Amino acid sequence: MKKIILFLVALFLFSCASRKDVVYYQNIDGLANQKSSSYEIKLQPDDLLMIIVSAEDPEIAMPFNLKSISVQTPGKLDAAMGQQTMQLYLVDAAGYIEFPVLGKLKVSGLTRSEALEMLQQKIGVYIKNPIINLRVMNFKISVQGEVALPGTYSVDSERITLIEALSKAGDLTIYGKRNNILIIREIDGVKSYNRVDITKADFINSPFYYLAQNDVIYVEPNKPRLNASAVGPNTGVLISITSLLITLVTLILR
């Protein structure tokens, strides 16, 4: 009788999670080997871009570059002690940047390669074989919910997968719902809400396997977590009462 009561209490407090609820890539052995697809993020409003134009003659390229600015070092009154920092291009709400000599350029919606090609063509009118480097400097993603280390993470490269983002956040806790991860993405001012099941390996072919800048990843709690939350701070009291009841029932049945 005691064992039955203990079993019922455990069943009430915590639902047992099956293997299919927690294991990643469960059908990966059934997938054919596939070549990794190339992926490039698309530039968006509020992106901060570093664009550097070079040429054989540095003086020719100078008009096409923003000037460096001096950032004052805390505690130093002499501006000469400030650190020289490259200015960045802010993509405005309409998707444009203000580029030296060329004026306003629409870059929102373009991939990095497409933006570079456009700049090559326009600057090539003035400079023979210009070398152009372009990088997004404020690429970040946010991870929330049932992960070990929720927070906002900067991305040094311009490509990050959902799995890499979850790994940055310390992976899912045992209470994370792996088959219904929410990805909130905004494109051209329109937010989309997308669900990904990482227990099925074919999610690697999903358009949300690679993340875009400013994506938000939310991991929902599973039933055991919800059950525990429902009991809340009274968990210790309920366990004490349950133990007392078990003791009383055991004494009565002797």
VEXDREN-2710 file (C-alpha; in Angstrom, 1 decimal):
% VEXDREN-2710
k/r/px/py/pz
1/MET/0.0/0.0/0.0
2/LYS/2.9/2.3/0.9
3/LYS/4.5/1.8/-2.5
4/ILE/1.2/2.5/-4.3
5/ILE/0.8/5.8/-2.5
6/LEU/4.4/6.8/-3.2
7/PHE/3.9/6.0/-6.8
8/LEU/0.7/8.1/-7.0
9/VAL/2.4/11.0/-5.3
10/ALA/5.3/10.9/-7.7
11/LEU/3.0/10.6/-10.7
12/PHE/1.1/13.7/-9.5
13/LEU/4.1/15.9/-8.9
14/PHE/6.2/14.9/-11.9
15/SER/5.2/13.4/-15.3
16/CYS/7.8/11.0/-16.6
17/ALA/9.4/12.2/-19.8
18/SER/9.8/9.6/-22.5
19/ARG/12.9/9.2/-24.7
20/LYS/11.1/10.8/-27.7
21/ASP/10.6/14.0/-25.7
22/VAL/14.2/14.7/-24.9
23/VAL/16.5/13.1/-27.5
24/TYR/17.7/15.2/-30.5
25/TYR/17.9/14.1/-34.1
26/GLN/15.9/10.9/-33.6
27/ASN/15.5/10.1/-37.3
28/ILE/18.9/11.1/-38.4
29/ASP/20.0/7.6/-39.5
30/GLY/17.1/7.6/-42.0
31/LEU/18.2/10.8/-43.7
32/ALA/20.4/10.8/-46.8
33/ASN/23.7/12.6/-46.7
34/GLN/23.2/16.1/-48.0
35/LYS/25.7/18.8/-49.0
36/SER/25.6/21.8/-46.7
37/SER/23.6/24.6/-48.3
38/SER/25.1/28.1/-48.5
39/TYR/23.4/30.7/-46.4
40/GLU/23.7/34.4/-46.2
41/ILE/21.8/36.8/-43.9
42/LYS/19.9/39.7/-45.5
43/LEU/20.6/43.2/-44.4
44/GLN/17.9/44.9/-42.4
45/PRO/16.9/48.3/-41.0
46/ASP/18.9/49.1/-37.8
47/ASP/21.9/47.1/-39.0
48/LEU/25.3/48.7/-38.3
49/LEU/27.6/48.1/-41.2
50/MET/31.3/48.4/-41.5
51/ILE/32.2/49.1/-45.1
52/ILE/35.9/49.6/-46.1
53/VAL/36.9/50.5/-49.6
54/SER/40.5/49.9/-50.7
55/ALA/42.5/50.5/-53.9
56/GLU/46.0/50.3/-55.2
57/ASP/46.3/54.0/-54.5
58/PRO/44.9/54.6/-51.0
59/GLU/44.3/58.3/-51.7
60/ILE/41.8/57.4/-54.4
61/ALA/39.8/55.3/-52.0
62/MET/39.8/57.8/-49.2
63/PRO/36.6/59.7/-50.4
64/PHE/34.6/56.5/-50.3
65/ASN/35.4/55.8/-46.6
66/LEU/34.0/57.3/-43.5
67/LYS/36.6/59.1/-41.3
68/SER/37.7/57.5/-38.1
69/ILE/36.5/59.3/-34.9
70/SER/38.3/59.6/-31.6
71/VAL/36.5/58.0/-28.7
72/GLN/37.5/59.6/-25.4
73/THR/39.1/57.2/-22.9
74/PRO/37.3/57.5/-19.5
75/GLY/39.4/59.6/-17.1
76/LYS/41.4/61.2/-19.9
77/LEU/40.9/64.9/-20.7
78/ASP/43.3/65.0/-23.6
79/ALA/41.4/64.1/-26.8
80/ALA/44.7/62.8/-28.3
81/MET/44.5/60.0/-25.8
82/GLY/41.2/58.8/-27.3
83/GLN/41.0/55.6/-29.3
84/GLN/40.4/55.9/-33.0
85/THR/37.3/54.1/-34.0
86/MET/35.9/53.4/-37.5
87/GLN/32.5/55.0/-38.1
88/LEU/29.6/52.7/-39.1
89/TYR/26.8/52.9/-41.5
90/LEU/23.3/52.7/-39.9
91/VAL/20.6/51.2/-42.2
92/ASP/17.7/53.5/-41.7
93/ALA/14.0/52.5/-41.3
94/ALA/13.5/52.7/-45.1
95/GLY/16.5/50.4/-45.7
96/TYR/19.0/53.0/-46.9
97/ILE/22.5/54.0/-46.0
98/GLU/24.1/57.4/-46.8
99/PHE/27.3/56.5/-48.6
100/PRO/30.1/59.0/-49.4
101/VAL/30.2/60.2/-53.0
102/LEU/27.4/57.8/-54.0
103/GLY/24.7/59.2/-51.8
104/LYS/21.7/57.1/-50.5
105/LEU/21.8/53.4/-51.3
106/LYS/19.1/50.9/-50.7
107/VAL/20.7/47.9/-49.0
108/SER/17.9/46.4/-46.9
109/GLY/16.7/43.0/-48.3
110/LEU/20.1/42.4/-50.0
111/THR/22.4/39.6/-49.0
112/ARG/26.0/40.5/-48.2
113/SER/27.1/39.3/-51.6
114/GLU/24.4/41.3/-53.4
115/ALA/25.3/44.4/-51.5
116/LEU/29.0/43.9/-52.3
117/GLU/28.2/43.4/-56.0
118/MET/26.2/46.6/-56.0
119/LEU/29.0/48.6/-54.4
120/GLN/31.6/47.1/-56.8
121/GLN/29.6/48.3/-59.8
122/LYS/28.9/51.8/-58.4
123/ILE/32.4/52.4/-57.0
124/GLY/34.0/50.8/-60.1
125/VAL/32.9/53.8/-62.1
126/TYR/35.4/55.9/-60.1
127/ILE/38.1/53.3/-59.0
128/LYS/39.5/50.5/-61.1
129/ASN/39.2/47.1/-59.3
130/PRO/38.2/48.4/-55.9
131/ILE/38.5/46.0/-52.9
132/ILE/35.4/46.3/-50.7
133/ASN/34.9/44.7/-47.3
134/LEU/31.4/44.7/-45.7
135/ARG/30.4/43.3/-42.3
136/VAL/27.4/43.5/-40.0
137/MET/28.7/44.7/-36.6
138/ASN/25.6/44.3/-34.5
139/PHE/24.5/40.7/-35.3
140/LYS/22.8/39.3/-32.2
141/ILE/20.2/36.7/-31.1
142/SER/18.2/36.3/-27.9
143/VAL/17.5/33.0/-26.2
144/GLN/14.8/32.8/-23.6
145/GLY/12.9/30.2/-21.6
146/GLU/14.1/26.7/-20.5
147/VAL/17.8/27.0/-21.2
148/ALA/20.7/27.1/-18.8
149/LEU/21.9/30.6/-19.6
150/PRO/19.1/32.7/-21.2
151/GLY/20.2/36.1/-22.6
152/THR/21.2/38.1/-25.7
153/TYR/24.3/36.9/-27.5
154/SER/26.5/38.7/-30.0
155/VAL/27.5/36.8/-33.1
156/ASP/31.0/37.4/-34.4
157/SER/30.4/35.7/-37.8
158/GLU/27.4/36.3/-40.1
159/ARG/26.1/32.8/-39.8
160/ILE/24.8/30.9/-36.8
161/THR/22.5/27.8/-36.5
162/LEU/19.7/27.3/-34.1
163/ILE/21.8/24.5/-32.4
164/GLU/24.8/26.8/-32.0
165/ALA/22.5/29.5/-30.4
166/LEU/21.1/26.9/-28.0
167/SER/24.6/25.8/-27.2
168/LYS/25.7/29.3/-26.4
169/ALA/22.8/29.5/-24.0
170/GLY/24.1/26.3/-22.2
171/ASP/21.6/24.0/-24.0
172/LEU/18.0/23.2/-23.0
173/THR/17.3/22.2/-19.4
174/ILE/15.5/18.9/-18.8
175/TYR/12.3/20.9/-18.6
176/GLY/12.6/22.4/-22.1
177/LYS/10.1/21.4/-24.7
178/ARG/12.3/20.2/-27.6
179/ASN/9.6/19.6/-30.2
180/ASN/8.0/23.1/-30.2
181/ILE/10.8/25.7/-30.1
182/LEU/9.5/29.2/-31.1
183/ILE/11.6/31.5/-33.3
184/ILE/10.4/35.1/-33.6
185/ARG/11.8/36.8/-36.7
186/GLU/11.2/40.2/-38.2
187/ILE/11.6/40.9/-41.9
188/ASP/10.8/44.3/-43.4
189/GLY/8.9/45.3/-40.3
190/VAL/6.7/42.1/-40.3
191/LYS/7.1/39.6/-37.4
192/SER/6.7/35.9/-38.0
193/TYR/6.3/33.2/-35.4
194/ASN/7.7/29.8/-36.3
195/ARG/7.9/26.4/-34.6
196/VAL/10.9/24.0/-34.9
197/ASP/11.1/20.4/-33.6
198/ILE/14.7/19.6/-32.9
199/THR/13.9/16.0/-31.9
200/LYS/13.5/15.4/-35.7
201/ALA/16.7/15.6/-37.6
202/ASP/15.1/16.9/-40.8
203/PHE/14.7/20.3/-39.1
204/ILE/18.2/21.0/-40.5
205/ASN/16.4/21.6/-43.8
206/SER/14.1/24.2/-42.2
207/PRO/14.4/27.9/-43.2
208/PHE/14.9/28.5/-39.5
209/TYR/17.9/26.2/-39.0
210/TYR/20.1/29.2/-39.8
211/LEU/19.2/32.3/-37.7
212/ALA/18.9/35.9/-38.8
213/GLN/20.1/38.9/-36.9
214/ASN/17.8/39.8/-34.0
215/ASP/16.0/36.5/-34.0
216/VAL/14.4/35.5/-30.6
217/ILE/14.4/31.9/-29.6
218/TYR/11.9/30.8/-26.9
219/VAL/12.0/27.3/-25.3
220/GLU/8.7/26.4/-23.7
221/PRO/8.5/24.5/-20.4
222/ASN/7.2/21.0/-20.6
223/LYS/4.6/19.4/-18.4
224/PRO/6.9/18.4/-15.5
225/ARG/8.0/22.0/-15.2
226/LEU/4.4/23.3/-15.3
227/ASN/3.3/20.8/-12.7
228/ALA/6.2/21.8/-10.4
229/SER/5.4/25.5/-11.0
230/ALA/1.7/24.9/-10.1
231/VAL/2.8/23.3/-6.8
232/GLY/5.2/26.2/-6.4
233/PRO/6.6/27.2/-3.0
234/ASN/4.2/24.7/-1.3
235/THR/6.1/21.7/-2.6
236/GLY/7.9/21.1/0.7
237/VAL/4.7/21.4/2.7
238/LEU/2.9/18.9/0.4
239/ILE/5.7/16.4/0.6
240/SER/5.7/16.7/4.4
241/ILE/2.0/16.2/4.6
242/THR/2.2/13.3/2.1
243/SER/4.9/11.6/4.2
244/LEU/2.8/12.0/7.3
245/LEU/-0.2/10.4/5.6
246/ILE/1.9/7.5/4.4
247/THR/3.2/7.0/7.9
248/LEU/-0.4/7.1/9.4
249/VAL/-1.7/4.7/6.7
250/THR/1.2/2.3/7.3
251/LEU/0.5/2.3/11.1
252/ILE/-3.2/1.7/10.5
253/LEU/-2.6/-1.2/8.1
254/ARG/-0.2/-3.0/10.5
END
